[in-house]
């Protein structure tokens, strides 16, 4: 989940900030690296809370 979400969000934000330029891939990959370093621990912390909320809502 963190891998896909960080890749999509970093691509969108990079494109919004700089547009379609020649080195967009290298800028995006750099942004993706930073985003994944934040997204992975965030998913580890948030996922158990979300599971509990979903379980409460379903039951």
C-alpha positions as a Markdown table, in Angstrom:
| # | Residue | x | y | z |
|---|---|---|---|---|
| 1 | Unk | 0.0 | 0.0 | 0.0 |
| 2 | Unk | 2.8 | 2.4 | 0.9 |
| 3 | Unk | 4.7 | 1.6 | -2.3 |
| 4 | Unk | 1.8 | 2.4 | -4.6 |
| 5 | Unk | 0.4 | 5.4 | -2.8 |
| 6 | Unk | 3.7 | 7.1 | -2.4 |
| 7 | Unk | 4.5 | 6.5 | -6.0 |
| 8 | Unk | 1.2 | 7.9 | -7.3 |
| 9 | Unk | 1.2 | 10.9 | -4.9 |
| 10 | Unk | 4.8 | 11.8 | -5.6 |
| 11 | Unk | 4.3 | 11.6 | -9.3 |
| 12 | Unk | 1.2 | 13.9 | -9.2 |
| 13 | Unk | 2.9 | 16.4 | -6.9 |
| 14 | Unk | 6.1 | 16.4 | -8.9 |
| 15 | Unk | 4.1 | 17.0 | -12.1 |
| 16 | Unk | 2.1 | 19.8 | -10.5 |
| 17 | Unk | 5.2 | 21.5 | -9.2 |
| 18 | Unk | 7.5 | 21.3 | -12.3 |
| 19 | Unk | 5.3 | 20.1 | -15.2 |
| 20 | Unk | 6.5 | 17.7 | -18.0 |
| 21 | Unk | 10.2 | 18.5 | -18.2 |
| 22 | Unk | 13.1 | 16.5 | -19.6 |
| 23 | Unk | 14.3 | 15.1 | -16.3 |
| 24 | Unk | 10.9 | 14.4 | -14.8 |
| 25 | Unk | 11.7 | 10.7 | -14.2 |
| 26 | Unk | 14.8 | 11.4 | -12.0 |
| 27 | Unk | 12.9 | 14.1 | -10.1 |
| 28 | Unk | 10.0 | 11.8 | -9.5 |
| 29 | Unk | 12.2 | 8.9 | -8.4 |
| 30 | Unk | 13.9 | 11.2 | -5.9 |
| 31 | Unk | 10.6 | 12.4 | -4.6 |
| 32 | Unk | 9.3 | 8.9 | -4.4 |
| 33 | Unk | 12.3 | 7.8 | -2.3 |
| 34 | Unk | 11.5 | 10.5 | 0.2 |
| 35 | Unk | 7.8 | 9.8 | 0.1 |
| 36 | Unk | 8.2 | 6.1 | 0.7 |
| 37 | Unk | 10.5 | 6.7 | 3.7 |
| 38 | Unk | 7.5 | 8.6 | 5.3 |
| 39 | Unk | 4.7 | 6.4 | 3.9 |
| 40 | Unk | 6.0 | 3.0 | 5.0 |
| 41 | Unk | 6.3 | 3.8 | 8.8 |
| 42 | Unk | 3.0 | 5.8 | 8.5 |
| 43 | Unk | 1.2 | 2.7 | 7.2 |
| 44 | Unk | 2.7 | 0.6 | 9.9 |
| 45 | Unk | 1.3 | 3.0 | 12.5 |
| 46 | Unk | -2.0 | 3.7 | 11.0 |
| 47 | Unk | -3.1 | 0.3 | 9.6 |
| 48 | Unk | -3.9 | -1.3 | 13.0 |
| 49 | Unk | -6.0 | 1.7 | 14.0 |
| 50 | Unk | -7.9 | 1.6 | 10.7 |
| 51 | Unk | -8.5 | -2.1 | 11.0 |
| 52 | Unk | -10.1 | -1.6 | 14.5 |
| 53 | Unk | -12.3 | 1.2 | 13.2 |
| 54 | Unk | -13.4 | -0.9 | 10.2 |
| 55 | Unk | -14.1 | -3.8 | 12.5 |
| 56 | Unk | -16.2 | -1.6 | 14.8 |
| 57 | Unk | -18.2 | -0.2 | 11.8 |
| 58 | Unk | -18.8 | -3.7 | 10.3 |
| 59 | Unk | -20.0 | -5.3 | 13.5 |
